[in-house]
Amino acid sequence: MGEALAQHLIELLQKQNWQVDAVIPVPLSRQRLRQRGYNQAGLLAFPLAIAFRLAYMPDALRRVRDTASQVGLNERERIQNVRDAFTANLQRIQGKNILIIDDVATTGATIGSCASALLAAGARSVYAMTFARAMLHHDNPLPSPPTN
């Protein structure tokens, strides 16, 4: 399924004018990885990296503490939940343009925390893509992202 779903991200990335050196999936905690047996973001990120002949670096970003599930948390709680939850490998990241891949974005808190860790480790720039965007409440949708 990851390869089929990644086709949508591949098509989207082809339309961007991003200079990307490496693709990194949002890492799961060890506990969640053991429970699931796979990282769903990795199943999307790997085919994308292959399609564009980019470095795939799943070990360059690491979750340094377990976090509660984001399900049911409001935006402020989500940001606090993932604050300082990630660290990046300086030797692998420094000076590179990184593309983070996640499966679903709601508030962007997880991607924001990942981007902060990557930039702190010396990444030149950080881009992010997700397969889907969730709404916090069905009766209160998030605003649409700006179009360029």
Helices and strands as residue ranges (DSSP letters): H 2-14, E 22-25, H 30-36, H 40-51, E 55-56, E 61-63, H 75-82, E 86-88, H 90-93, E 97-105, H 109-120, E 125-133
